[in-house]
Amino acid sequence: MKKLRFLVSLTTNDNDYQIEQAQSAEQMARKLGAEVQIVYADNDAITQSTQILKAIQVAEDKRPDAVVFEPVGGTALPQVARAAASVGIGWAVLNRDASYIPEMRKSSSAPIFEVSSDHLEIGRIQGRQFAALLPHGGAILYIQGPAENSAAKERALGMQETKPSNIHVTALRAQWTEESAQRAVRSWLKLMTSQRAAIDLIGAQDDSMALGARKAFEELANESERERWLKLPFTGCDGLPKTGEAWVRSGLLAATVFVPPNTGQAIEMVFQAIQNGKKAPERALTVPVSIPALGQLKKR
């Protein structure tokens, strides 16, 4: 039986969830006896497109059997997807709604599908966490992912759906990394509006961005201002055992949302489709969970 080869393209190696995605891919490849190559796009869509095209345009015996990738930009690389499908390479999109998938599935024999975290539900859980942490209402500084990113949009929509109307949101943008969130909060703190803002909680769409926000407040020269900000509850998303979950246990975060990595699941789906002829569903979702449980948060 042929040993299958997978290319996994991730957005950055400077994000705890992406690092966990890589580990999930490696573990599943080992379990299935497959080969996996992992590349990082450094948060650049052109770099990602170039890396994947380079891999699928080599000699047939060196091509991956499937590409599993988490898009950097807003498009999920439709031209690259068609180039892969045209030479029989499977295509799995992670954490993004790729509108071209239904059409491509009709014309390609290769497995083509998406596996996503349920970003709307992640946002809904975070909105419920805000309600539990601010039972009398208040104001939140909310750090979102990039504007063109569908995961960031859906998490924001879900959060707005479940947060109480007496909780008001000031939103900042960052790039899913600790450093980018630190820069965004640092810039916001220089504005006059930030000095007048009575913020009660810092919420981020990603644990590393929540930590970046903390670091920006730690830089404040005024001790009483610094202490005031750092006493606020900070929340994030991803909830991975060595980062977000550990930060909740240590008190750096008040809460997070556990988002199971899905590269391993995507690789297994492709493997089953190619080796066993099991047709992959068009879309599969993972199930997020509040850490700590919402009942525990309310008691606090």
C-alpha positions as CSV (number, residue, x, y, z in Angstrom):
1,M,0.0,0.0,0.0
2,K,1.3,3.4,-1.0
3,K,2.5,5.7,1.9
4,L,0.5,8.8,1.6
5,R,2.1,12.2,1.8
6,F,0.4,15.4,3.1
7,L,1.4,19.1,3.0
8,V,0.1,21.1,5.9
9,S,0.2,24.9,5.5
10,L,-0.4,26.9,8.6
11,T,-0.6,30.7,9.1
12,T,2.3,31.3,11.5
13,N,4.6,29.6,14.0
14,D,4.1,32.5,16.4
15,N,0.7,31.4,17.8
16,D,-0.1,28.6,20.3
17,Y,-3.1,27.3,18.4
18,Q,-1.1,27.0,15.1
19,I,1.7,25.2,17.0
20,E,-0.9,22.8,18.4
21,Q,-2.3,22.4,14.8
22,A,1.2,21.3,13.7
23,Q,1.5,18.8,16.5
24,S,-2.0,17.4,15.8
25,A,-1.0,16.8,12.2
26,E,2.3,15.1,13.1
27,Q,0.6,12.8,15.6
28,M,-2.1,11.7,13.2
29,A,0.4,11.2,10.4
30,R,2.4,8.9,12.7
31,K,-0.7,7.0,13.7
32,L,-1.7,6.4,10.1
33,G,1.8,5.7,8.8
34,A,1.7,8.7,6.5
35,E,4.3,11.5,5.8
36,V,3.6,15.1,6.6
37,Q,5.4,18.3,5.7
38,I,4.5,21.4,7.6
39,V,5.1,24.9,6.3
40,Y,4.2,28.3,7.8
41,A,3.1,31.3,5.8
42,D,4.3,34.0,8.3
43,N,0.8,35.6,8.1
44,D,1.3,36.4,4.4
45,A,-1.3,35.1,1.8
46,I,1.2,35.5,-1.1
47,T,3.8,33.4,0.8
48,Q,1.2,30.8,1.5
49,S,0.0,30.6,-2.1
50,T,3.6,30.4,-3.4
51,Q,4.5,27.6,-0.9
52,I,1.5,25.5,-1.9
53,L,1.9,26.0,-5.6
54,K,5.5,25.1,-5.4
55,A,4.6,21.8,-3.7
56,I,1.9,20.8,-6.2
57,Q,3.9,21.8,-9.4
58,V,6.8,19.3,-8.8
59,A,7.1,15.9,-10.5
60,E,4.2,13.6,-9.9
61,D,6.1,11.2,-7.6
62,K,7.1,14.1,-5.3
63,R,3.7,15.8,-5.0
64,P,1.6,15.6,-1.8
65,D,-1.5,13.4,-2.0
66,A,-3.4,16.2,-0.3
67,V,-3.0,19.8,1.0
68,V,-4.4,20.6,4.4
69,F,-4.3,24.3,5.0
70,E,-5.5,27.2,7.2
71,P,-5.9,30.3,5.0
72,V,-4.1,33.5,5.9
73,G,-6.2,35.8,3.7
74,G,-9.9,36.1,3.1
75,T,-10.2,34.0,-0.1
76,A,-9.0,30.5,0.8
77,L,-6.9,30.4,-2.4
78,P,-9.5,29.3,-5.0
79,Q,-7.0,29.3,-8.0
80,V,-4.5,27.2,-6.0
81,A,-7.3,24.8,-5.0
82,R,-8.3,24.3,-8.6
83,A,-4.6,23.8,-9.6
84,A,-4.4,21.1,-6.9
85,A,-7.6,19.4,-7.9
86,S,-6.6,19.4,-11.6
87,V,-3.7,17.0,-10.8
88,G,-5.7,14.9,-8.4
89,I,-4.5,16.3,-5.1
90,G,-6.9,16.4,-2.2
91,W,-7.8,19.7,-0.6
92,A,-8.9,20.4,3.0
93,V,-9.5,23.9,4.2
94,L,-9.3,24.6,7.9
95,N,-11.3,27.1,9.9
96,R,-12.7,29.0,6.9
97,D,-15.8,28.9,4.8
98,A,-14.5,28.3,1.3
99,S,-17.4,29.0,-1.1
100,Y,-15.8,27.2,-4.0
101,I,-15.9,23.8,-2.4
102,P,-19.4,22.6,-3.4
103,E,-18.6,23.3,-7.1
104,M,-15.2,21.7,-7.0
105,R,-16.6,18.5,-5.3
106,K,-18.9,18.0,-8.3
107,S,-16.0,17.9,-10.8
108,S,-13.1,16.3,-8.9
109,S,-12.5,12.8,-7.8
110,A,-10.0,14.0,-5.1
111,P,-11.4,14.5,-1.6
112,I,-12.3,18.2,-1.2
113,F,-13.8,19.5,2.1
114,E,-13.5,21.9,5.0
115,V,-13.0,21.2,8.7
116,S,-13.7,24.1,11.0
117,S,-13.9,25.2,14.6
118,D,-17.4,26.3,15.2
119,H,-16.5,30.0,15.3
120,L,-20.0,31.3,15.9
121,E,-20.3,29.0,19.0
122,I,-16.9,30.0,20.2
123,G,-18.1,33.6,20.1
124,R,-21.4,32.7,21.8
125,I,-19.5,31.0,24.6
126,Q,-17.3,34.0,25.0
127,G,-20.4,36.3,25.2
128,R,-21.8,34.1,28.0
129,Q,-18.4,34.3,29.8
130,F,-18.6,38.1,29.6
131,A,-22.1,37.9,31.1
132,A,-20.9,35.6,34.0
133,L,-17.9,37.8,34.7
134,L,-19.8,41.1,34.5
135,P,-23.2,40.2,36.0
136,H,-24.1,43.9,36.4
137,G,-22.9,45.0,33.0
138,G,-19.9,47.1,32.1
139,A,-17.5,47.8,29.3
140,I,-15.1,45.5,27.4
141,L,-11.9,46.1,25.4
142,Y,-12.3,43.4,22.8
143,I,-9.3,42.4,20.7
144,Q,-10.3,40.8,17.4
145,G,-8.5,39.0,14.6
146,P,-8.0,40.6,11.1
147,A,-11.0,42.3,9.5
148,E,-11.0,40.1,6.4
149,N,-10.8,36.9,8.5
150,S,-14.1,34.9,8.6
151,A,-13.2,33.3,11.9
152,A,-12.8,36.7,13.5
153,K,-16.1,37.9,12.0
154,E,-18.0,34.8,13.2
155,R,-16.5,34.9,16.7
156,A,-17.6,38.6,17.0
157,L,-21.1,37.8,15.7
158,G,-21.5,35.0,18.2
159,M,-20.2,37.2,21.0
160,Q,-22.7,40.0,20.1
161,E,-25.5,37.4,20.0
162,T,-25.1,36.3,23.6
163,K,-23.6,39.2,25.5
164,P,-26.1,41.2,27.5
165,S,-27.1,44.6,26.1
166,N,-25.6,46.3,29.2
167,I,-22.1,45.2,28.3
168,H,-20.5,47.7,25.8
169,V,-17.7,46.7,23.5
170,T,-14.7,48.7,22.3
171,A,-13.0,46.7,19.5
172,L,-9.3,46.6,18.5
173,R,-7.7,44.6,15.6
174,A,-4.7,42.4,15.8
175,Q,-3.1,39.5,13.8
176,W,-3.7,36.5,16.1
177,T,-0.3,36.9,17.7
178,E,0.8,38.2,21.1
179,E,3.1,40.8,19.6
180,S,0.4,42.3,17.3
181,A,-2.1,42.6,20.2
182,Q,0.6,44.2,22.4
183,R,1.1,46.8,19.6
184,A,-2.6,47.4,19.2
185,V,-3.2,48.0,22.9
186,R,-0.1,50.1,23.2
187,S,-1.3,52.3,20.4
188,W,-4.8,52.5,21.9
189,L,-3.4,53.6,25.3
190,K,-1.9,56.6,23.6
191,L,-5.4,57.9,22.5
192,M,-7.3,60.4,24.6
193,T,-10.4,58.1,24.4
194,S,-8.5,55.3,26.3
195,Q,-7.8,57.6,29.2
196,R,-11.5,58.4,29.6
197,A,-12.6,54.8,29.1
198,A,-13.9,52.9,32.1
199,I,-13.1,49.3,31.0
200,D,-14.1,46.4,33.2
201,L,-12.7,43.4,31.2
202,I,-10.3,42.6,28.5
203,G,-11.6,40.0,26.0
204,A,-9.5,38.6,23.1
205,Q,-10.4,36.2,20.3
206,D,-7.2,34.3,21.0
207,D,-5.3,33.5,24.2
208,S,-1.9,34.8,22.8
209,M,-3.6,38.1,22.0
210,A,-5.0,38.3,25.6
211,L,-1.4,37.8,26.8
212,G,-0.2,40.5,24.4
213,A,-2.7,42.9,25.9
214,R,-1.5,42.1,29.4
215,K,2.1,42.9,28.3
216,A,1.0,46.3,26.9
217,F,-0.6,47.2,30.3
218,E,2.5,45.9,32.2
219,E,4.6,48.6,30.3
220,L,2.6,51.5,31.8
221,A,4.9,53.8,33.8
222,N,2.2,54.9,36.2
223,E,2.0,52.3,38.9
224,S,-1.6,52.8,40.0
225,E,-2.7,52.9,36.4
226,R,-0.8,49.7,35.7
227,E,-2.2,47.9,38.7
228,R,-5.8,49.1,37.8
229,W,-5.5,47.5,34.3
230,L,-3.8,44.3,35.5
231,K,-6.5,43.6,38.1
232,L,-9.2,43.4,35.4
233,P,-10.3,39.9,34.2
234,F,-8.6,38.9,30.9
235,T,-10.2,36.3,28.7
236,G,-9.1,34.5,25.5
237,C,-9.9,31.6,23.1
238,D,-8.1,28.4,22.1
239,G,-7.7,27.0,25.7
240,L,-4.8,24.6,24.8
241,P,-3.4,22.6,27.7
242,K,0.1,24.2,27.8
243,T,-1.1,27.8,27.2
244,G,-4.7,29.0,27.6
245,E,-5.8,26.3,30.0
246,A,-2.6,26.7,32.1
247,W,-3.0,30.5,32.1
248,V,-6.5,30.1,33.5
249,R,-5.1,27.9,36.3
250,S,-2.4,30.4,37.1
251,G,-4.7,33.4,37.1
252,L,-3.3,35.2,34.0
253,L,-6.7,34.6,32.3
254,A,-10.1,34.5,34.0
255,A,-11.5,32.3,31.2
256,T,-10.9,30.8,27.8
257,V,-12.7,28.7,25.2
258,F,-11.1,25.4,24.4
259,V,-11.0,25.0,20.6
260,P,-9.8,21.5,19.6
261,P,-7.1,21.5,16.9
262,N,-8.4,20.0,13.6
263,T,-5.5,19.3,11.3
264,G,-5.4,15.7,12.6
265,Q,-9.1,15.2,11.9
266,A,-8.6,16.6,8.4
267,I,-5.7,14.3,7.7
268,E,-7.7,11.3,8.9
269,M,-10.6,12.3,6.7
270,V,-8.4,12.5,3.6
271,F,-6.6,9.3,4.5
272,Q,-9.9,7.4,4.8
273,A,-11.1,8.9,1.5
274,I,-8.0,7.9,-0.5
275,Q,-7.2,4.6,1.1
276,N,-10.6,3.3,1.9
277,G,-12.8,5.1,-0.6
278,K,-14.8,6.7,2.2
279,K,-16.4,9.9,0.8
280,A,-15.5,12.9,3.1
281,P,-18.4,15.1,4.1
282,E,-18.4,18.6,2.7
283,R,-18.0,20.2,6.1
284,A,-17.1,19.0,9.6
285,L,-17.2,21.0,12.8
286,T,-15.3,20.6,16.1
287,V,-17.0,21.4,19.4
288,P,-15.7,24.3,21.6
289,V,-16.0,24.2,25.5
290,S,-15.8,27.0,28.1
291,I,-12.8,26.8,30.5
292,P,-13.8,27.0,33.3
293,A,-17.4,25.8,33.0
294,L,-19.9,28.7,32.9
295,G,-21.4,27.6,36.2
296,Q,-18.0,27.9,37.9
297,L,-17.5,31.4,36.4
298,K,-20.8,32.6,37.8
299,K,-19.9,31.3,41.3
300,R,-16.7,33.4,41.1
